Amino acid sequence: MTRSHWTPPPERGGRATPAGLYDALLGGEFNLPADRELAAKALEVIPAMAKMAKTSRAFLRRAVRHFANEGFDQFLDLGSGIPATGNVHEIAQAHRPDARVVYVDIHPVAVMTGQQILRDNPDAVAILGDARNPDAVLADEELNRVVDLNRPVVLLAVALLHYLTDDDRPYEAMARLRERLAPGSVLVLAHGARESYAESQTQKIQTAFRESEAPKPVVRSYDEVLGFFGDFQLIDPGLVWLPQWRPELGPDDPDWFVSDPVQSGSLAGAAQKL
């Protein structure tokens, strides 16, 4: 499905959203003028932001590929955005034809677009859900039709948590999700890192987002990002910069930040519930 066949839902209201912004930075087809305007403002402050987004997406692909090859067949993508080309279901099902995938997003445009993309895929679904209310997400009927929460799940929270402020109580939400996952499950996350940005850049980005009505991103330190894993056991190579997480799994991935990985903008890692 291309932009010419896509009609955004009326709930969108023409406002920028993180899902639409991310799609615009990736050069995708499912974004509105407001998303592209916000992307342009963000690129004025941080010219490498589009490369950062593509590097983050490359990490997501490597992680899904790795865990599918390790035998995992259930993936829950929280804050998924729009499941466009090269997303979780395509990669997981290419390596595990029986893989089941659930996309969860708070924005109706992402969910409705996902439902159109996935309409012929019985083992993948997009649902509306709020990461700040994990019990409601995990109780969703469609989610439970597709995945069995009594079995190990790969929970993906890539480029999500930096849109939740401390007032949103993200650590409590992630703790609840970790508690509900079956033993053997894996948490995969990537998060904007304070160490990557000058204070002036952070302030200008937050101003741009405030003017757009989109949620303002929050950068966190290494230790703060590490805290989202709780008592899960980190999987080698631990919490590292985006291009440092198993680069051998993506030999054709962008190499923009290999020589200076801090400039990739985000920390990434995976950990398992024992």
Residue, then its C-alpha position, 0 to 999 in steps of 0.5 A: m500500500t502506498r501513499s496514493h492508496w492511503t487515507p489518514p483517519p479523521e481522528r488524526g486531525g492533521r497533527a504531528t505524531p511520533a509515529g508520523l515523524y518517525d515515518a517521515l524521517l525514514g522516508g516512508e509513505f504514511n505521514l502528513p504535512a505536519d509530520r514532515e514539518l516537524a521532521a524539518k524543524a528537528l533536522e535543523v537542530i540535529p541534521a543527523m536525525a534522519k540517519m539516527a532514525k534509520t540506524s535505530r530501525a536497523f537495530l530493530r531489524r537485527a534484534v528481530r532477526h537474532f531472536a527469530n533465529e534463536g527460536f522465538d516465535q512471538f513478538l510484541d512491538l510496543g509503540s510500534g508506529i506504522p508497520a511499513t516495509g522491513n518491519v517486525h512481521e516481515i523479518a520475523q516471518a522470513h526466519r520463522p514462518d510460524a512467527r506471530v506479531v502484535y503491533v501496539d500504538i497509541h495513535p489511531v493512524a498507526v493502528m488503522t494503517g497497520q490493520q490495512i497493511l496486515r489484513d491478509n496476514p492472520d499471524a500479525v495484528a495492529i491494536l490500539g493501546d497505551a504503554r502507560n496502561p500495560d494491563a489493558v494492553l495485555a488484556d486486549e482480545e486481539l493480542n491474546r488471539v495472536v500471542d500466548l502470554n504463557r509462553p516466551v515473548v520478545l517485547l520490543a520497546v524501540a524508540l518508545l520510552h523517550y516519549l514518556t516523561d517521568d510523570d507518565r511513570p514509565y519505570e512502573a509500566m515497564a516493571r508491570l510488563r516484565e512481571r507479566l511476561a513468561p519466563g524466558s521472555v526478552l525485552v529489547l529497547a532503544h532509548g535516546a541518550r543524554e550523552s549524545y546531545a548538547e543541552s542546547q539541542t535538547q531544549k530546541i528539540q523540545t521547543a519544536f515538539r511543544e509547538s507541534e503538539a507532539p509529545k516532547p522526547v526525554v533523553r535519559s542517562y545510561d544508568e536511567v536507561l539501564g533501569f528499564f531492564g529491572d532484574f532481567q539478565l542482559i544479553d551480550p553485548g549488554l546496553v551499548w550504542l545502536p551500531q554496537w549491538r551485534p553489527e554482524l547481523g546486519p552487514d549491509d546496515p548503515d555505518w554512519f556512526v560506527s567510528d563515533p557510536v555516541q553520535s547515533g543518539s540512542l542506547a540499545g540492548a536486550a535482556q531476558k527473564l530467567 
